[in-house]
């Protein structure tokens, strides 16, 4: 079948096998072109490994510091006439490249919030990975979470707190800058967002791994987050998302205390704004990101996802690295985005940008291109008119 993008709202319902493989290959090539991460992690678990920052972390660990990697993701396999999700193809492409390089790589597919998945991970680490974990990256992105102990299904709600909010945003499909009205969250919606996106599941993971004795001396765990700037705070720090992010900070402190006997630590890492399925659905973010990309590209400061994460490994996870920490103990990788020069220009443009001048002030084309790349489309060197086998010749049941 010939596979083209089919976009519905904030998702693309198709993924291109060859495009996804090419995207993974290009990221691997980038890391290989950089200096090795000296003294970097050697046995790495990535929770949320099939795309975005999680995939880039797995690539940086494997091809930057020669790490054995175990990934956890939740992907839909293909059928004979329907494509898989992009992450399914990404995982296969990564595993094949790792095997060719002589690196251990295994991916477990299923509900990362479940106790069953935690037990499966422990089994792989003990019996196949060849050493205890020295790094766990928590990069899960899900709108729902079934609590493994109560069975309750929690749902996140991206809303302001206290009062209704009117704020400028961007309709990416139509290229229209407009105002959106957001109703405030109920206490139940706030609690649900913390349950899904806060630190409890991160704690459950590390406690399970520690209890199974699969964490090494000097073990580290990182939870990825995005804090943003004053322009996005009304829907981030001042909304339900902010409460979830505060809970990540709480969990980091609690976990570090529990890891003391291993001389280990847990830290939240604040990363730069990117295009993802999750970010595309958050009001304000598409407009902010479009302006940000234009400002950073004009100043030659823009980083692709893989370059950003490689920089995390090279400057914060290599042996002897001096951590770039804020007052809460978070590792700040968003330092370039939040620099005075970049933010001052964004604040100047924010009240000026309209539908009519968006092409001048923003980078909507770059935003759309990054969105398509998530699903393997728009990748240089890929023939999108060629027939594709969505199953990759595999038995998918």
C-alpha positions in Angstrom: 0.0 0.0 0.0 1.0 3.6 -0.6 0.9 5.4 2.8 0.1 9.1 3.1 -0.5 11.2 6.2 -4.1 11.3 7.4 -4.4 14.0 10.1 -7.4 14.3 12.4 -7.2 17.0 15.0 -4.1 16.6 17.0 -3.1 13.1 15.7 -2.1 11.5 12.5 -3.8 8.2 12.0 -1.1 6.7 9.7 2.6 6.2 10.1 5.2 5.5 7.4 7.4 2.5 8.0 10.3 3.7 5.9 10.0 7.3 7.0 10.1 6.3 10.7 13.2 4.1 10.1 14.9 7.0 8.3 14.0 9.4 11.1 15.6 7.0 13.6 18.6 6.5 11.4 19.2 10.2 11.0 19.1 10.7 14.8 21.6 7.8 15.2 23.9 9.4 12.6 23.8 12.7 14.5 24.9 11.1 17.8 27.6 9.1 16.0 28.9 12.4 14.5 29.4 13.8 18.0 32.1 13.0 20.5 31.4 10.0 22.7 29.8 10.6 26.1 32.8 9.7 28.3 31.8 7.8 31.5 28.1 7.9 30.5 25.5 5.4 31.6 25.9 1.7 30.5 22.6 0.1 31.5 19.6 2.3 30.8 15.8 1.9 31.1 13.7 4.4 29.2 10.0 4.5 30.2 8.3 6.0 27.2 11.0 5.0 24.7 9.2 5.0 21.3 9.2 8.7 20.3 10.2 12.2 21.1 12.5 12.8 24.0 12.3 9.2 25.2 13.5 7.8 21.8 16.2 10.5 21.6 17.4 9.5 25.1 17.6 5.8 24.1 19.6 6.7 21.0 21.9 9.0 22.9 22.5 6.4 25.6 23.2 3.6 23.1 25.2 5.4 20.4 26.7 8.1 22.6 27.9 6.0 25.5 27.6 2.4 24.3 24.8 1.6 26.7 22.6 -1.5 26.8 19.0 -0.2 26.7 15.6 -1.5 27.7 12.6 0.4 26.5 9.0 0.4 27.6 6.2 1.8 25.3 2.6 1.3 24.5 2.1 1.0 20.7 -0.5 -0.5 18.3 0.8 -3.1 15.9 -0.2 -3.0 12.2 -2.6 -5.1 10.2 -2.4 -6.1 6.6 -4.2 -2.9 5.6 -3.6 -0.5 8.4 -0.3 1.0 9.7 1.0 0.6 13.1 1.6 3.6 15.3 4.9 5.4 14.6 6.5 4.2 17.8 6.1 0.6 16.7 8.2 1.3 13.6 10.6 3.4 15.6 11.2 0.6 18.1 12.0 -1.9 15.4 14.4 0.5 13.6 16.2 1.2 16.8 16.5 -2.4 17.8 17.9 -3.4 14.4 20.5 -0.6 14.5 21.5 -1.5 18.0 21.9 -5.1 17.1 24.0 -4.2 14.1 26.3 -2.2 16.5 26.5 -5.1 19.0 24.4 -3.4 21.6 21.8 -5.0 23.8 18.4 -3.5 23.1 15.0 -4.9 24.0 11.6 -3.2 24.0 8.6 -4.2 26.1 5.2 -3.2 24.9 2.3 -2.6 27.3 0.9 -0.5 30.1 3.8 1.2 31.8 1.6 2.1 34.7 0.9 -1.5 35.6 2.6 -3.7 38.1 2.8 -6.4 35.5 5.1 -4.3 33.3 7.3 -3.5 36.3 7.7 -7.2 36.9 8.6 -7.8 33.2 11.3 -5.2 33.3 12.8 -6.7 36.4 12.9 -10.1 34.7 14.7 -8.7 31.7 17.3 -6.7 33.8 18.1 -9.7 35.9 18.2 -12.4 33.2 19.1 -10.7 29.9 20.5 -7.3 30.3 23.9 -8.2 31.9 24.1 -5.7 34.7 22.2 -3.5 37.1 20.6 -0.3 35.9 22.6 2.9 36.3 20.0 5.2 34.7 16.2 5.2 34.4 14.6 7.9 32.3 10.9 8.6 33.0 9.4 10.1 29.8 5.8 8.8 29.8 3.2 10.8 28.1 -0.4 9.6 28.5 -3.8 11.3 29.0 -5.0 8.5 31.2 -3.6 6.2 33.9 -5.2 3.2 35.5 -3.9 3.1 39.1 -2.2 -0.3 39.7 -3.3 -0.5 43.3 -6.9 0.9 43.3 -7.9 0.1 39.7 -9.3 3.6 39.3 -8.9 5.2 35.9 -7.6 8.7 36.2 -7.8 11.3 33.4 -5.8 14.4 32.9 -7.4 17.8 32.1 -5.3 20.7 30.8 -7.2 23.6 32.4 -6.5 26.8 34.4 -7.2 27.0 38.1 -9.6 29.2 39.9 -10.9 31.4 37.1 -11.8 31.1 33.4 -8.9 32.0 31.1 -9.0 33.7 27.7 -5.6 33.4 25.9 -4.2 33.6 22.4 -3.5 30.4 20.6 -3.0 28.9 17.1 -5.1 26.6 15.0 -2.3 24.7 13.3 -4.5 23.1 10.6 -6.0 26.4 9.4 -3.1 28.7 10.4 -5.4 31.0 12.3 -4.3 33.0 15.4 -7.3 33.4 17.7 -8.4 33.6 21.3 -9.6 30.6 23.2 -11.7 30.5 26.4 -10.8 27.8 28.9 -13.0 27.0 31.9 -11.3 26.4 35.2 -10.7 22.8 36.4 -12.7 21.2 39.1 -10.9 19.8 42.2 -11.5 16.3 40.7 -9.9 17.3 37.4 -6.9 18.7 39.1 -6.5 15.6 41.2 -6.8 13.4 38.1 -4.1 15.4 36.3 -1.7 15.0 39.2 -2.5 11.3 39.3 -1.7 10.9 35.6 1.2 13.3 35.2 2.6 13.7 38.7 5.3 11.8 40.4 3.5 8.8 42.0 4.1 6.4 39.1 7.8 7.4 38.9 8.0 6.6 42.6 6.3 3.2 42.1 8.8 2.4 39.3 11.9 3.2 41.3 10.6 1.5 44.4 9.9 -1.6 42.5 13.4 -1.6 40.9 15.1 -0.9 44.2 13.1 -3.6 45.9 14.2 -6.1 43.2 17.9 -5.1 43.7 18.5 -4.1 40.1 19.8 -0.6 40.7 23.6 0.0 40.7 25.7 2.0 43.1 25.5 5.7 42.1 22.2 5.1 40.2 20.4 8.1 38.7 16.9 8.6 37.6 15.5 11.5 35.6 11.9 12.6 34.9 11.4 14.9 31.9 9.2 17.9 32.1 8.6 21.2 30.5 8.2 24.4 32.5 8.1 27.1 29.8 8.1 30.9 30.1 5.8 33.5 31.4 3.9 33.4 28.1 2.8 29.8 28.7 2.5 29.8 32.5 -1.2 30.6 32.5 -1.8 27.0 31.2 1.3 25.5 32.8 2.4 26.6 36.2 -0.8 28.4 37.0 -3.0 25.4 35.8 -3.6 21.8 36.4 -0.3 20.9 34.7 1.6 23.1 37.2 0.2 21.0 40.1 1.4 17.8 38.4 4.8 19.3 37.8 5.0 20.4 41.5 4.3 16.8 42.4 7.2 15.7 40.2 9.5 17.9 42.3 8.1 16.3 45.4 8.7 12.9 44.1 12.3 13.7 43.1 13.1 14.8 46.7 11.4 11.7 48.2 13.2 9.3 45.8 16.6 10.9 46.4 16.2 10.2 50.1 15.2 6.6 49.4 18.3 6.1 47.2 20.7 7.4 49.8 22.1 3.9 50.5 23.0 3.6 46.8 24.5 7.1 46.7 21.9 7.6 44.1 19.7 10.6 43.1 16.5 11.5 41.3 16.1 14.8 39.4 13.5 16.5 37.3 14.9 17.7 33.9 13.3 20.8 32.3 13.6 20.5 28.5 13.0 22.9 25.7 9.7 23.3 23.8 9.2 20.8 21.0 6.4 19.6 18.7 4.8 16.4 20.0 1.3 14.9 19.9 0.9 16.0 23.5 2.2 19.6 23.0 0.1 20.1 19.9 -3.1 19.6 21.9 -2.2 22.1 24.7 -3.7 25.6 24.1 -1.1 28.4 23.7 1.8 26.0 23.0 1.5 25.8 19.1 1.6 29.6 18.8 4.4 29.9 21.4 6.4 27.2 19.7 5.9 28.7 16.3 7.2 32.0 17.4 10.0 30.4 19.5 11.3 28.4 16.5 11.5 31.4 14.3 13.3 33.5 16.9 15.8 30.7 17.7 16.4 29.8 14.1 17.0 33.4 13.2 19.6 33.5 16.0 21.1 30.1 15.0 20.1 28.7 18.4 17.5 26.1 17.4 18.1 22.5 18.5 16.4 19.5 17.1 15.2 16.9 19.7 18.2 14.6 19.2 20.7 17.5 19.5 19.0 18.7 22.7 19.1 15.3 24.4 22.6 14.6 23.2 23.6 17.8 25.0 21.9 16.6 28.1 24.0 13.4 28.0 27.2 15.1 27.1 27.0 18.0 29.6 25.0 16.5 32.5 25.4 12.7 32.4 29.1 12.3 31.4 31.6 11.6 34.1 32.6 14.7 36.1 29.7 16.9 34.7 28.8 20.0 36.6 25.0 20.0 36.8 23.1 23.1 35.7 20.6 23.2 38.5 17.9 25.7 39.6 16.8 26.5 43.1 14.6 23.4 43.2 17.4 21.1 42.2 16.1 20.6 38.6 18.5 20.1 35.7 17.8 23.0 33.4 18.2 22.2 29.7 15.8 25.0 28.7 18.5 27.6 29.4 18.8 28.7 25.8 15.0 29.0 25.3 14.7 31.0 28.5 17.6 33.3 27.8 16.8 37.0 28.1 17.5 37.7 24.4 15.1 35.0 23.2 12.4 35.7 25.8 12.5 39.5 25.3 11.9 39.0 21.5 9.1 36.6 22.2 7.4 39.0 24.5 7.7 41.7 21.9 6.1 39.5 19.2 3.4 38.0 21.3 0.9 40.9 21.3 1.8 41.7 17.7 1.3 38.3 16.0 -1.9 37.8 14.0 -3.1 35.4 11.3 -2.0 37.9 8.7 1.6 38.3 9.9 2.1 34.8 11.3 4.3 33.9 8.3 6.6 36.8 9.2 6.8 36.4 12.9 6.3 32.7 13.4 7.5 29.4 11.9 4.2 27.5 11.3 5.8 25.6 8.4 8.5 24.3 10.7 5.9 23.4 13.3 3.9 21.4 10.8 7.0 19.7 9.4 8.1 18.6 12.9 4.6 17.3 13.5 4.7 15.2 10.3 8.1 13.8 11.1 6.7 12.3 14.3 4.8 9.9 12.0 7.6 9.4 9.5 6.5 11.9 6.9 8.6 14.6 5.3 11.9 12.8 5.8 14.6 13.5 3.3 15.5 10.6 1.0 12.2 8.6 1.5 10.1 7.7 -1.5 6.6 8.4 -0.4 5.1 7.1 -3.6 6.6 3.6 -3.2 4.6 0.7 -2.0 5.0 -0.2 1.7 4.2 -3.3 3.7 2.8 -1.9 7.0 3.7 -5.2 8.7 7.3 -5.1 7.7 6.9 -8.7 6.8 6.3 -9.7 10.4 3.6 -11.9 11.9 1.4 -9.4 13.8 -1.4 -11.7 14.5 
